[in-house]
Amino acid sequence: MLRIAICAAVLLALQPCTTCSAYAATTAGATAGEAIAARIDRAIAPFFDAGAPGATVIVVKDGKTVLRRAYGLADTAAGVALRPEMVLRLGSITKQFTSAAILMLAEEGKLALDDDITKHLPDYPTRGKRITIEHLLTHTSGIASFTSKPAEEGKAMRDMSVPEMIDSFKNDPLDFEPGSEFRYNNSGYFLLGAIIEKVSGTPYADFLAQRIFVPLGMKDTAYEGHARRTAPVAAGHSRGEKGYDYAAPLSMSQPYAAGALVSTVDDLARWDAAISGGRLLTPASWRRAFTSWRLDDGKPAGYGYGWEVGEVQGEGMVGHGGAINGFTGFALRIPERKVYVAVLSNSDSGPANPQLVARKAAAIALGKPYREFREVAPAPGALDAVAGSYDAGKGQRRVFRHAREGLLMQLDGQPPVRLKAASKDTFFVAEGLDWFAFERDARGKVRGVTLHREGEALRNPRIGDAPAGRRAVKIPHAAFDRHIGRYQLRPDLVIEFTREGDRYFGQALGQDRLEIFPMSENVFFSDAADAEIEFDGQGMVLRQGGRSTPGRKL
């Protein structure tokens, strides 16, 4: 609707002045954008520390950038501030570019998604199983992920050829029947890079540059070490005993097509604009990439081709996270609402969780902000009152337990999650977005709980008491002291064990410290991580989630 306006102090018979109308509309749009930016900044700025590593953040709505900021330091030792135009590692956000390259080759008829991988990698041992390119794209191949293997001393810094890396995992047994399960898998995307090279006759780094980055104007996006121009680069950090330090080195020949790209939030916004504009691929191919793959039993995997499929406050979302030495990130797009958010952090261990930051920013851009909570001290008896077993539906049980760490919630088959109290009946996930509201009957007894998640309210009725937890025993401090030290389980997983007085602790690099409790002089447990640790004199074994992972003492 046109506005009636007066231009240049001259009354024009009440005719609409198009110049003034356009200016007013532009001003209103700018004001709205500034208001959104201010709300986002207020919500996410508290996650960062001015004296610690930080993140670059971009939020785009309806094709316009509403927030572009950097928080924290690019280099903690030098005290250099992080800037939005700086280059950071993407980690596994790389996978969406690898999948796009595969789809480009498929559209050109150079491969088919249902090709057996041995058509392009004839020497790969599939043990008589049919493993397709689509299995690799969707993490359903059953091939063991090389990043889940025990660390090999000195390997992280070693430059390795593509055949050498494939040789390092190709003879490992399959984890499951191809197509039957979803299990995140870096080996699969490494193999996709090898297939791109084989089919195109072009090195992976060059193919992406020539076919994706240069045509889209992504000037600062490249396979690390193959930059096409000089740009400011943020240093990667890890948290240590005395604060943040530079991250351990890693040869980028190893993450390769699964995680070796670097970029800026500006270039990622260009990437999103290209997707929204239907560039590079046909609409049908983009739809396939963004559609959750279904397992052989028909269940959705929650993952397409290089994209996680989910929701933000009830709105359909596709996105992906990344974690690699010194860096973490998360980028998401909400196509129907034309919202894009990218958060790239130059630390692999906080202070902020990029996915949490990205979701909060996206929700505000949608006009559906997440509820904010303030932690309070739980009232006496509040944790015992809500503890119990609750029916979570589909044969699953949700257990709330009053543990040493406070209130823990655990869904069958999942690790426990620590909750904080907002009131006697309201609890929220620490470092998360979900929250729980307990319901009481007329006598004040808790009869159920409602999980609030991404715009949904899911009620779980109480069905009984919480099962008994593991019991700790008393041991001589000297028995634990011989286990004190750092243990490496994978190149990216080091756990340090320490003692403070009568209390024992374990802390994975970049994660919160957890108290552990003895079951014997050599076996300890953590309710907060639902894990057991057994020491054998030379090393340790971590048992968690049905898996046993050995570690050697450093």
C-alpha angles and dihedrals in degrees: 000000000000120000123231105236144171115227126198090354090289120124106225098195088279092295115156113259106221093196092056092043092054090047092049092049091048092048092048090049092049091048092050091048091049090050091052091047091051092050092049092047092051090051099047105029093078089063091067135069119215090219097048137064111289142176145261113235134193128180120189125188125180090351094305127108108239097174132020114166145141126218130196131358131327090202119018095193093052095036093232115161119236115247128200093240094057122118119242135174116267099203110189094357078085088077095075090059091048091051091048090053091051091050091049090055090046091053089051090054093243093121140000125228091232092053114126105245090236088069087071101021101037095174096055110113109229093171093234093306125125107239115178135196087250090058088056093048093051100040091243100114097102090227111142114253111240091216090063093060123101113273119267111214113253095000097113093070095044119108108227132187121236092254091048092053092048089050088056093066110014095092095050113111118258115264093218144343109296111262096015100094143021114232121161107250132186093183090065093056091044087057090049088058090052090050091051090054094046096048098040099037088226129109112257093243092052095044093056092044095048099039103033118011101043096043091049095046093244092153098171100041116100147128101282108267093026100080115156095209140014114269134162111274128203118227117240119238141196127194115247139172093289101036129278125349136168113292122253113271121259129188105235089213085082104056088039111148091001097060120339102112128111126200148147130250088247091058091046089055088053088051091053091048090052091051091047088050092053095244127157096012139043118259088251092058093047090050091053091050091053097044120097112249116236121225122229090270091054097253116137115248094208089233134092126184104321093331131097112225119216146106142276111206092334095314120117112256138183121191147126141224130220133204125176136143106311098356144071132177148165131203126183139176129201101199100188092053096036094235125145128179130180125183118183118184127194093214132073091203113047153227083184132030105227094208092053091048092047094050093048091050092047093049091054091048087053092051090243105103120187117253113264122222136195117212117239131183107266114248117251109282093009095117093047090049095057097037112111147087121295132190107247094181131245090064094300128128127212114207126197113195132186099227135168090268093053126257115357125191121200130180115205110276094011132098117259121265124214116232131202125213121245092170137342091283103026123076131171134200113262107240090002145089104234121097137186131219116196120211127214134199126232091280092052097252116141110248103169148348133227120215113212110204131160095336095316128110112208117187120211116189118217113254104175149314125319113265116255115271129225117286123234122221130204117254133175111270089233089064090060095038092067088062095051113120144069124303127193118215099165135357087266099036123074121159122198122202121204140165130223110188107299095349129090125207141190124195127185113213108273095009136097119278113255128202114236128200131211123248088173136343091282104029124069135172141203121205090192092061097026088231141133126209123201121191121205103182096260099048144331143257122224114208113195136141093004093305133108116211119186122214133191125223114250 
